[in-house]
């Protein structure tokens, strides 16, 4: 797969995840926020809690699941991104890190979406 294809798949996954979360009552505050540790896919708020979201998207599962790509190194990076965002924005309330894992069919239709809370 080309890097361009992977970027398009990732952007599609982020859009799908955003719509999915909004239906669950989450407010999207920011998308693709850059820190010195990398990029935060989605920053949301639900009630008085801030949620940093990592989105993992795959076309099919022939080469592994999106959940399998959330290894210790990636989860640590998500956590460092969250700390950087919270510090820079002087967030004083509760916050957590979540993941939304999406599997798409070859045509781009959604096969499954799983939302995992408190991944760190």
Secondary structure, DSSP 8 states (H G I E B T S, - for coil): --HHHHHHHHHHHHHHHHHHHHHTT-EEEEEEEEETTEEEEEEEEETTEEEEEEEEEEESSTT--TGGG--HHHHHHHHHHHHHHHHHTT--S-EEEEEEEEEE-TTS-EEEEEEE----
